[in-house]
């Protein structure tokens, strides 16, 4: 009888699947939240999507193609090149750090209305400091494996 109760405290970890534990929880929670938003805001979302379709189609309003497609290209390059760099720096998080610095810098340049020395300095500092803090907290403090 005692061994049955003690077995409650035995933990086995399947290391081939352990890295998927939190992403599954986060994905499930995000899916539930999305469903809740769609159910509660349906009457606002449908007309907004129709309006957005007319703007993207060029039938109504202004559509900033440069920023829209630039963002898509930058996000695609960010994830692709992070994978490429992770082969160079495996399990160190350096590919996350390097690509995040480049991504934040490029995205900030894309969305900047006007450029001056002051704005360029702010963009550069933000691109260096924010990813470095995220990398330090995730990779060093919490020991989360980053690409």
OpenMM code with the backbone's topology and positions (N, CA, C; nanometers):
from openmm import Vec3, app, unit

residues = "UNK UNK UNK UNK UNK UNK UNK UNK UNK UNK UNK UNK UNK UNK UNK UNK UNK UNK UNK UNK UNK UNK UNK UNK UNK UNK UNK UNK UNK UNK UNK UNK UNK UNK UNK UNK UNK UNK UNK UNK UNK UNK UNK UNK UNK UNK UNK UNK UNK UNK UNK UNK UNK UNK UNK UNK UNK UNK UNK UNK UNK UNK UNK UNK UNK UNK UNK UNK UNK UNK UNK UNK UNK UNK UNK UNK UNK UNK UNK UNK UNK UNK UNK UNK UNK UNK UNK UNK UNK UNK UNK UNK UNK UNK UNK UNK UNK UNK UNK UNK UNK UNK UNK UNK UNK UNK UNK UNK UNK UNK UNK UNK UNK UNK UNK UNK UNK UNK UNK UNK UNK UNK UNK UNK UNK UNK UNK UNK UNK UNK UNK UNK UNK UNK UNK UNK UNK UNK UNK UNK UNK UNK UNK UNK UNK UNK UNK".split()
positions = [
    Vec3(0.0818, -0.1196, 0.0000),
    Vec3(0.0000, 0.0000, 0.0000),
    Vec3(0.0862, 0.1260, 0.0000),
    Vec3(0.1949, 0.1230, 0.0770),
    Vec3(0.2813, 0.2406, 0.0815),
    Vec3(0.3475, 0.2673, -0.0529),
    Vec3(0.3847, 0.1635, -0.1253),
    Vec3(0.4503, 0.1843, -0.2542),
    Vec3(0.3548, 0.2468, -0.3557),
    Vec3(0.2239, 0.2190, -0.3409),
    Vec3(0.1256, 0.2803, -0.4309),
    Vec3(0.1212, 0.4316, -0.4103),
    Vec3(0.1234, 0.4770, -0.2859),
    Vec3(0.1201, 0.6208, -0.2573),
    Vec3(0.2500, 0.6888, -0.2957),
    Vec3(0.3602, 0.6188, -0.2787),
    Vec3(0.4889, 0.6768, -0.3155),
    Vec3(0.5022, 0.6928, -0.4666),
    Vec3(0.4329, 0.6085, -0.5430),
    Vec3(0.4412, 0.6195, -0.6882),
    Vec3(0.3769, 0.7478, -0.7400),
    Vec3(0.2961, 0.8135, -0.6591),
    Vec3(0.2379, 0.9415, -0.6999),
    Vec3(0.3442, 1.0500, -0.7155),
    Vec3(0.4562, 1.0315, -0.6457),
    Vec3(0.5621, 1.1313, -0.6495),
    Vec3(0.6690, 1.1007, -0.7538),
    Vec3(0.6559, 0.9911, -0.8258),
    Vec3(0.7489, 0.9574, -0.9332),
    Vec3(0.7108, 1.0346, -1.0591),
    Vec3(0.8084, 1.0975, -1.1180),
    Vec3(0.7868, 1.1754, -1.2394),
    Vec3(0.8766, 1.1191, -1.3484),
    Vec3(0.8176, 1.0916, -1.4624),
    Vec3(0.8961, 1.0505, -1.5775),
    Vec3(0.8801, 1.1563, -1.6864),
    Vec3(0.9899, 1.1879, -1.7500),
    Vec3(0.9899, 1.2922, -1.8526),
    Vec3(1.0317, 1.2311, -1.9849),
    Vec3(0.9477, 1.2498, -2.0847),
    Vec3(0.9812, 1.2075, -2.2202),
    Vec3(1.0525, 1.3246, -2.2877),
    Vec3(1.1852, 1.3214, -2.2882),
    Vec3(1.2630, 1.4347, -2.3365),
    Vec3(1.2445, 1.4615, -2.4854),
    Vec3(1.1993, 1.3630, -2.5602),
    Vec3(1.1750, 1.3865, -2.7019),
    Vec3(1.0510, 1.4729, -2.7232),
    Vec3(0.9643, 1.4839, -2.6213),
    Vec3(0.8410, 1.5625, -2.6316),
    Vec3(0.8337, 1.6762, -2.5302),
    Vec3(0.9282, 1.6855, -2.4378),
    Vec3(0.9185, 1.7814, -2.3281),
    Vec3(0.9213, 1.9270, -2.3745),
    Vec3(0.9903, 1.9549, -2.4838),
    Vec3(0.9984, 2.0923, -2.5325),
    Vec3(0.8655, 2.1410, -2.5907),
    Vec3(0.7702, 2.0525, -2.6107),
    Vec3(0.6403, 2.0897, -2.6665),
    Vec3(0.5352, 2.1173, -2.5593),
    Vec3(0.5699, 2.0998, -2.4329),
    Vec3(0.4730, 2.1144, -2.3245),
    Vec3(0.4131, 2.2557, -2.3192),
    Vec3(0.4964, 2.3573, -2.3030),
    Vec3(0.4458, 2.4937, -2.2917),
    Vec3(0.3905, 2.5487, -2.4230),
    Vec3(0.4530, 2.5213, -2.5380),
    Vec3(0.3905, 2.5679, -2.6626),
    Vec3(0.2493, 2.5138, -2.6826),
    Vec3(0.2248, 2.3901, -2.6425),
    Vec3(0.0892, 2.3351, -2.6544),
    Vec3(-0.0083, 2.4086, -2.5631),
    Vec3(0.0353, 2.4382, -2.4421),
    Vec3(-0.0509, 2.5116, -2.3489),
    Vec3(-0.0804, 2.6512, -2.4035),
    Vec3(0.0231, 2.7216, -2.4491),
    Vec3(0.0059, 2.8577, -2.5018),
    Vec3(-0.0828, 2.8563, -2.6259),
    Vec3(-0.0609, 2.7617, -2.7164),
    Vec3(-0.1421, 2.7526, -2.8380),
    Vec3(-0.2879, 2.7263, -2.8046),
    Vec3(-0.3124, 2.6376, -2.7103),
    Vec3(-0.4499, 2.6081, -2.6692),
    Vec3(-0.5159, 2.7308, -2.6080),
    Vec3(-0.4449, 2.7996, -2.5187),
    Vec3(-0.5015, 2.9204, -2.4566),
    Vec3(-0.5287, 3.0294, -2.5601),
    Vec3(-0.4362, 3.0485, -2.6545),
    Vec3(-0.4577, 3.1483, -2.7588),
    Vec3(-0.5758, 3.1114, -2.8475),
    Vec3(-0.5919, 2.9839, -2.8767),
    Vec3(-0.7070, 2.9390, -2.9555),
    Vec3(-0.8382, 2.9639, -2.8831),
    Vec3(-0.8407, 2.9363, -2.7524),
    Vec3(-0.9615, 2.9617, -2.6727),
    Vec3(-0.9918, 3.1108, -2.6688),
    Vec3(-0.8896, 3.1925, -2.6486),
    Vec3(-0.9106, 3.3382, -2.6463),
    Vec3(-0.9585, 3.3900, -2.7818),
    Vec3(-0.9031, 3.3379, -2.8907),
    Vec3(-0.9480, 3.3771, -3.0236),
    Vec3(-1.0954, 3.3419, -3.0439),
    Vec3(-1.1323, 3.2225, -3.0037),
    Vec3(-1.2728, 3.1807, -3.0163),
    Vec3(-1.3645, 3.2713, -2.9344),
    Vec3(-1.3207, 3.3072, -2.8141),
    Vec3(-1.4015, 3.3968, -2.7297),
    Vec3(-1.4172, 3.5339, -2.7939),
    Vec3(-1.3093, 3.5849, -2.8514),
    Vec3(-1.3149, 3.7153, -2.9181),
    Vec3(-1.4082, 3.7089, -3.0380),
    Vec3(-1.3955, 3.6038, -3.1191),
    Vec3(-1.4817, 3.5912, -3.2369),
    Vec3(-1.6284, 3.5797, -3.1989),
    Vec3(-1.6584, 3.5074, -3.0937),
    Vec3(-1.7984, 3.4912, -3.0513),
    Vec3(-1.8540, 3.6216, -2.9952),
    Vec3(-1.7766, 3.6903, -2.9119),
    Vec3(-1.8290, 3.8104, -2.8456),
    Vec3(-1.8239, 3.9356, -2.9328),
    Vec3(-1.7368, 3.9393, -3.0325),
    Vec3(-1.7206, 4.0598, -3.1142),
    Vec3(-1.7547, 4.0359, -3.2617),
    Vec3(-1.8306, 3.9338, -3.2909),
    Vec3(-1.8616, 3.8946, -3.4282),
    Vec3(-1.9207, 4.0104, -3.5086),
    Vec3(-2.0133, 4.0838, -3.4505),
    Vec3(-2.0806, 4.1927, -3.5228),
    Vec3(-1.9868, 4.3079, -3.5579),
    Vec3(-1.8770, 4.3235, -3.4852),
    Vec3(-1.7790, 4.4278, -3.5176),
    Vec3(-1.6720, 4.3765, -3.6131),
    Vec3(-1.6386, 4.2494, -3.6018),
    Vec3(-1.5274, 4.1937, -3.6788),
    Vec3(-1.5623, 4.1772, -3.8265),
    Vec3(-1.6802, 4.1272, -3.8561),
    Vec3(-1.7175, 4.0996, -3.9954),
    Vec3(-1.7162, 4.2267, -4.0809),
    Vec3(-1.7808, 4.3373, -4.0388),
    Vec3(-1.7726, 4.4592, -4.1215),
    Vec3(-1.6297, 4.5135, -4.1332),
    Vec3(-1.5508, 4.5010, -4.0259),
    Vec3(-1.4120, 4.5484, -4.0318),
    Vec3(-1.3309, 4.4668, -4.1314),
    Vec3(-1.3526, 4.3362, -4.1362),
    Vec3(-1.2815, 4.2527, -4.2331),
    Vec3(-1.3240, 4.2844, -4.3761),
    Vec3(-1.4515, 4.3105, -4.3956),
    Vec3(-1.4976, 4.3490, -4.5300),
    Vec3(-1.4329, 4.4799, -4.5736),
    Vec3(-1.4284, 4.5768, -4.4817),
    Vec3(-1.3650, 4.7061, -4.5110),
    Vec3(-1.2164, 4.6872, -4.5415),
    Vec3(-1.1486, 4.6034, -4.4622),
    Vec3(-1.0069, 4.5780, -4.4854),
    Vec3(-0.9846, 4.5130, -4.6213),
    Vec3(-1.0743, 4.4242, -4.6616),
    Vec3(-1.0636, 4.3618, -4.7933),
    Vec3(-1.0765, 4.4628, -4.9051),
    Vec3(-1.1669, 4.5611, -4.8877),
    Vec3(-1.1816, 4.6647, -4.9910),
    Vec3(-1.0584, 4.7544, -4.9967),
    Vec3(-0.9976, 4.7836, -4.8806),
    Vec3(-0.8777, 4.8678, -4.8780),
    Vec3(-0.7605, 4.7950, -4.9432),
    Vec3(-0.7404, 4.6675, -4.9076),
    Vec3(-0.6297, 4.5904, -4.9656),
    Vec3(-0.6506, 4.5722, -5.1157),
    Vec3(-0.7739, 4.5541, -5.1559),
    Vec3(-0.8040, 4.5381, -5.2980),
    Vec3(-0.7907, 4.6666, -5.3771),
    Vec3(-0.7713, 4.7797, -5.3094),
    Vec3(-0.7518, 4.9067, -5.3771),
    Vec3(-0.8805, 4.9771, -5.4156),
    Vec3(-0.9938, 4.9258, -5.3696),
    Vec3(-1.1211, 4.9878, -5.4048),
    Vec3(-1.1594, 5.1014, -5.3106),
    Vec3(-1.0911, 5.1115, -5.1979),
    Vec3(-1.1311, 5.2105, -5.0985),
    Vec3(-1.0119, 5.2437, -5.0088),
    Vec3(-0.9920, 5.3712, -4.9762),
    Vec3(-0.8906, 5.4121, -4.8803),
    Vec3(-0.7480, 5.3931, -4.9296),
    Vec3(-0.6552, 5.4178, -4.8383),
    Vec3(-0.5123, 5.4046, -4.8682),
    Vec3(-0.4588, 5.2762, -4.8073),
    Vec3(-0.3747, 5.2098, -4.8818),
    Vec3(-0.3122, 5.0875, -4.8348),
    Vec3(-0.1617, 5.1028, -4.8507),
    Vec3(-0.0899, 5.0919, -4.7403),
    Vec3(0.0551, 5.1084, -4.7419),
    Vec3(0.1213, 4.9762, -4.7800),
    Vec3(0.1362, 4.9561, -4.9103),
    Vec3(0.1916, 4.8303, -4.9602),
    Vec3(0.3359, 4.8099, -4.9165),
    Vec3(0.4134, 4.9176, -4.9135),
    Vec3(0.5541, 4.9075, -4.8760),
    Vec3(0.5682, 4.8491, -4.7359),
    Vec3(0.4940, 4.9003, -4.6409),
    Vec3(0.5044, 4.8504, -4.5037),
    Vec3(0.4424, 4.7124, -4.4875),
    Vec3(0.3297, 4.6876, -4.5547),
    Vec3(0.2635, 4.5581, -4.5425),
    Vec3(0.3530, 4.4466, -4.5952),
    Vec3(0.3962, 4.4597, -4.7205),
    Vec3(0.4776, 4.3548, -4.7801),
    Vec3(0.6198, 4.3536, -4.7220),
    Vec3(0.6705, 4.4696, -4.6824),
    Vec3(0.8001, 4.4749, -4.6151),
    Vec3(0.7985, 4.3991, -4.4840),
    Vec3(0.6891, 4.4122, -4.4090),
    Vec3(0.6755, 4.3386, -4.2836),
    Vec3(0.6701, 4.1887, -4.3087),
    Vec3(0.5943, 4.1467, -4.4102),
    Vec3(0.5871, 4.0042, -4.4430),
    Vec3(0.7246, 3.9488, -4.4803),
    Vec3(0.7994, 4.0245, -4.5605),
    Vec3(0.9329, 3.9808, -4.6015),
    Vec3(1.0266, 3.9743, -4.4810),
    Vec3(1.0228, 4.0776, -4.3955),
    Vec3(1.1119, 4.0793, -4.2796),
    Vec3(1.0819, 3.9658, -4.1818),
    Vec3(0.9555, 3.9375, -4.1572),
    Vec3(0.9188, 3.8292, -4.0659),
    Vec3(0.9631, 3.6942, -4.1230),
    Vec3(0.9421, 3.6759, -4.2531),
    Vec3(0.9843, 3.5516, -4.3177),
    Vec3(1.1359, 3.5346, -4.3094),
    Vec3(1.2095, 3.6403, -4.3409),
    Vec3(1.3558, 3.6347, -4.3318),
    Vec3(1.4026, 3.6121, -4.1890),
    Vec3(1.3351, 3.6742, -4.0940),
    Vec3(1.3713, 3.6598, -3.9522),
    Vec3(1.3705, 3.5127, -3.9106),
    Vec3(1.2612, 3.4438, -3.9386),
    Vec3(1.2519, 3.3040, -3.8974),
    Vec3(1.3429, 3.2132, -3.9803),
    Vec3(1.3515, 3.2375, -4.1087),
    Vec3(1.4367, 3.1540, -4.1933),
    Vec3(1.5836, 3.1682, -4.1536),
    Vec3(1.6305, 3.2928, -4.1423),
    Vec3(1.7714, 3.3150, -4.1107),
    Vec3(1.8060, 3.2754, -3.9679),
    Vec3(1.7071, 3.2795, -3.8774),
    Vec3(1.7332, 3.2319, -3.7423),
    Vec3(1.7627, 3.0823, -3.7452),
    Vec3(1.6903, 3.0092, -3.8287),
    Vec3(1.7175, 2.8668, -3.8446),
    Vec3(1.8543, 2.8409, -3.9050),
    Vec3(1.8919, 2.9225, -4.0029),
    Vec3(2.0234, 2.9077, -4.0654),
    Vec3(2.1336, 2.9364, -3.9632),
    Vec3(2.1183, 3.0440, -3.8868),
    Vec3(2.2200, 3.0788, -3.7872),
    Vec3(2.2246, 2.9796, -3.6714),
    Vec3(2.1125, 2.9151, -3.6426),
    Vec3(2.1138, 2.8192, -3.5322),
    Vec3(2.1997, 2.6980, -3.5653),
    Vec3(2.2259, 2.6737, -3.6930),
    Vec3(2.3204, 2.5692, -3.7303),
    Vec3(2.4641, 2.6137, -3.7028),
    Vec3(2.4882, 2.7437, -3.7091),
    Vec3(2.6216, 2.7974, -3.6816),
    Vec3(2.6464, 2.8052, -3.5315),
    Vec3(2.5435, 2.8492, -3.4541),
    Vec3(2.5526, 2.8613, -3.3088),
    Vec3(2.4475, 2.7720, -3.2433),
    Vec3(2.4654, 2.6406, -3.2418),
    Vec3(2.3598, 2.5533, -3.1888),
    Vec3(2.3429, 2.5670, -3.0373),
    Vec3(2.2176, 2.5766, -2.9940),
    Vec3(2.1780, 2.5765, -2.8528),
    Vec3(2.2439, 2.6845, -2.7681),
    Vec3(2.2767, 2.7976, -2.8277),
    Vec3(2.3355, 2.9076, -2.7508),
    Vec3(2.2415, 3.0259, -2.7406),
    Vec3(2.1485, 3.0373, -2.8345),
    Vec3(2.0593, 3.1517, -2.8371),
    Vec3(2.1171, 3.2695, -2.9134),
    Vec3(2.2391, 3.2535, -2.9635),
    Vec3(2.3014, 3.3643, -3.0357),
    Vec3(2.2288, 3.3952, -3.1663),
    Vec3(2.1742, 3.2935, -3.2315),
    Vec3(2.1002, 3.3208, -3.3552),
    Vec3(1.9743, 3.4019, -3.3236),
    Vec3(1.9096, 3.3724, -3.2107),
    Vec3(1.7945, 3.4525, -3.1666),
    Vec3(1.8373, 3.5964, -3.1426),
    Vec3(1.9473, 3.6143, -3.0724),
    Vec3(1.9949, 3.7483, -3.0385),
    Vec3(2.0342, 3.8267, -3.1645),
    Vec3(2.1130, 3.7678, -3.2498),
    Vec3(2.1606, 3.8371, -3.3699),
    Vec3(2.0444, 3.8727, -3.4621),
    Vec3(1.9573, 3.7752, -3.4884),
    Vec3(1.8465, 3.8002, -3.5803),
    Vec3(1.7441, 3.8961, -3.5202),
    Vec3(1.7260, 3.8925, -3.3885),
    Vec3(1.6312, 3.9851, -3.3256),
    Vec3(1.6816, 4.1285, -3.3344),
    Vec3(1.8113, 4.1474, -3.3156),
    Vec3(1.8684, 4.2823, -3.3298),
    Vec3(1.8456, 4.3331, -3.4724),
    Vec3(1.8787, 4.2496, -3.5707),
    Vec3(1.8610, 4.2904, -3.7106),
    Vec3(1.7129, 4.3124, -3.7447),
    Vec3(1.6262, 4.2269, -3.6934),
    Vec3(1.4838, 4.2378, -3.7221),
    Vec3(1.4239, 4.3653, -3.6624),
    Vec3(1.4529, 4.3912, -3.5359),
    Vec3(1.3986, 4.5117, -3.4712),
    Vec3(1.4517, 4.6370, -3.5403),
    Vec3(1.5789, 4.6380, -3.5759),
    Vec3(1.6363, 4.7529, -3.6455),
    Vec3(1.5692, 4.7740, -3.7813),
    Vec3(1.5573, 4.6667, -3.8602),
    Vec3(1.4983, 4.6774, -3.9944),
    Vec3(1.3511, 4.7167, -3.9886),
    Vec3(1.2775, 4.6559, -3.8969),
    Vec3(1.1352, 4.6871, -3.8850),
    Vec3(1.1149, 4.8316, -3.8391),
    Vec3(1.1991, 4.8771, -3.7488),
    Vec3(1.1892, 5.0161, -3.7027),
    Vec3(1.2199, 5.1139, -3.8157),
    Vec3(1.3187, 5.0820, -3.8979),
    Vec3(1.3486, 5.1670, -4.0136),
    Vec3(1.2318, 5.1691, -4.1119),
    Vec3(1.1689, 5.0543, -4.1305),
    Vec3(1.0562, 5.0447, -4.2230),
    Vec3(0.9390, 5.1325, -4.1778),
    Vec3(0.9154, 5.1379, -4.0466),
    Vec3(0.7998, 5.2103, -3.9950),
    Vec3(0.8298, 5.3544, -3.9528),
    Vec3(0.9534, 5.3955, -3.9589),
    Vec3(0.9880, 5.5329, -3.9214),
    Vec3(0.9311, 5.6302, -4.0247),
    Vec3(0.8612, 5.7311, -3.9778),
    Vec3(0.8037, 5.8320, -4.0679),
    Vec3(0.9138, 5.9156, -4.1331),
    Vec3(1.0068, 5.9596, -4.0519),
    Vec3(1.1177, 6.0400, -4.1012),
    Vec3(1.2417, 5.9984, -4.0234),
    Vec3(1.3560, 6.0143, -4.0841),
    Vec3(1.4801, 5.9760, -4.0179),
    Vec3(1.5652, 6.0978, -3.9894),
    Vec3(1.6157, 6.1038, -3.8699),
    Vec3(1.7137, 6.2038, -3.8313),
    Vec3(1.8204, 6.1307, -3.7509),
    Vec3(1.9258, 6.2006, -3.7170),
    Vec3(2.0316, 6.1369, -3.6377),
    Vec3(1.9773, 6.0901, -3.5038),
    Vec3(1.8914, 6.1695, -3.4418),
    Vec3(1.8337, 6.1346, -3.3116),
    Vec3(1.7453, 6.0101, -3.3216),
    Vec3(1.6597, 6.0052, -3.4215),
    Vec3(1.5708, 5.8901, -3.4393),
    Vec3(1.6511, 5.7655, -3.4737),
    Vec3(1.7526, 5.7806, -3.5571),
    Vec3(1.8382, 5.6672, -3.5919),
    Vec3(1.9129, 5.6153, -3.4692),
    Vec3(1.9555, 5.7051, -3.3814),
    Vec3(2.0214, 5.6644, -3.2574),
    Vec3(1.9237, 5.5878, -3.1673),
    Vec3(1.8002, 5.6371, -3.1558),
    Vec3(1.6991, 5.5702, -3.0742),
    Vec3(1.6672, 5.4317, -3.1311),
    Vec3(1.6508, 5.4233, -3.2623),
    Vec3(1.6231, 5.2951, -3.3269),
    Vec3(1.7381, 5.1970, -3.3022),
    Vec3(1.8605, 5.2437, -3.3155),
    Vec3(1.9769, 5.1575, -3.2957),
    Vec3(1.9863, 5.1095, -3.1514),
    Vec3(1.9699, 5.2002, -3.0563),
    Vec3(1.9748, 5.1610, -2.9154),
    Vec3(1.8633, 5.0621, -2.8810),
    Vec3(1.7435, 5.0891, -2.9306),
    Vec3(1.6322, 4.9978, -2.9057),
    Vec3(1.6592, 4.8601, -2.9655),
    Vec3(1.7151, 4.8583, -3.0864),
    Vec3(1.7444, 4.7312, -3.1536),
    Vec3(1.8541, 4.6529, -3.0825),
    Vec3(1.9427, 4.7202, -3.0139),
    Vec3(2.0493, 4.6518, -2.9402),
    Vec3(2.0058, 4.6101, -2.8001),
    Vec3(1.9351, 4.6993, -2.7308),
    Vec3(1.9034, 4.6762, -2.5891),
    Vec3(1.7865, 4.5800, -2.5696),
    Vec3(1.6754, 4.6004, -2.6410),
    Vec3(1.5554, 4.5179, -2.6181),
    Vec3(1.5802, 4.3691, -2.6443),
    Vec3(1.6367, 4.3297, -2.7588),
    Vec3(1.6643, 4.1871, -2.7785),
    Vec3(1.7687, 4.1321, -2.6805),
    Vec3(1.8654, 4.2148, -2.6421),
    Vec3(1.9668, 4.1680, -2.5473),
    Vec3(1.9038, 4.1376, -2.4112),
    Vec3(1.8117, 4.2218, -2.3683),
    Vec3(1.7424, 4.1966, -2.2415),
    Vec3(1.6559, 4.0718, -2.2523),
    Vec3(1.5817, 4.0586, -2.3627),
    Vec3(1.4982, 3.9390, -2.3824),
    Vec3(1.5849, 3.8137, -2.3851),
    Vec3(1.6961, 3.8179, -2.4558),
    Vec3(1.7864, 3.7032, -2.4628),
    Vec3(1.8411, 3.6703, -2.3245),
    Vec3(1.8835, 3.7710, -2.2502),
    Vec3(1.9403, 3.7473, -2.1171),
    Vec3(1.8373, 3.6849, -2.0238),
    Vec3(1.7167, 3.7399, -2.0228),
    Vec3(1.6131, 3.6878, -1.9335),
    Vec3(1.5752, 3.5447, -1.9717),
    Vec3(1.5502, 3.5211, -2.1002),
    Vec3(1.5054, 3.3888, -2.1429),
    Vec3(1.6175, 3.2854, -2.1372),
    Vec3(1.7315, 3.3159, -2.1965),
    Vec3(1.8383, 3.2172, -2.2107),
    Vec3(1.9234, 3.2031, -2.0850),
    Vec3(1.9486, 3.3113, -2.0144),
    Vec3(2.0395, 3.3059, -1.9019),
    Vec3(1.9666, 3.2865, -1.7674),
    Vec3(1.8638, 3.3675, -1.7445),
    Vec3(1.7934, 3.3578, -1.6157),
    Vec3(1.7019, 3.2360, -1.6086),
    Vec3(1.6191, 3.2152, -1.7136),
    Vec3(1.5245, 3.1054, -1.7119),
    Vec3(1.5763, 2.9790, -1.7787),
    Vec3(1.6939, 2.9870, -1.8400),
    Vec3(1.7567, 2.8728, -1.9056),
    Vec3(1.6647, 2.8084, -2.0098),
    Vec3(1.5947, 2.8927, -2.0852),
    Vec3(1.5107, 2.8450, -2.1945),
    Vec3(1.5983, 2.8330, -2.3177),
    Vec3(1.5934, 2.7203, -2.3826),
    Vec3(1.6746, 2.6985, -2.5019),
    Vec3(1.6188, 2.7811, -2.6170),
    Vec3(1.7012, 2.8673, -2.6720),
    Vec3(1.6620, 2.9509, -2.7845),
    Vec3(1.7356, 2.9042, -2.9092),
    Vec3(1.6776, 2.9306, -3.0270),
    Vec3(1.7464, 2.8890, -3.1502),
    Vec3(1.8752, 2.9654, -3.1715),
] * unit.nanometer
topology = app.Topology()
chain = topology.addChain("A")
for resn in residues:
    res = topology.addResidue(resn, chain)
    for name in ("N", "CA", "C"):
        topology.addAtom(name, app.Element.getBySymbol(name[0]), res)
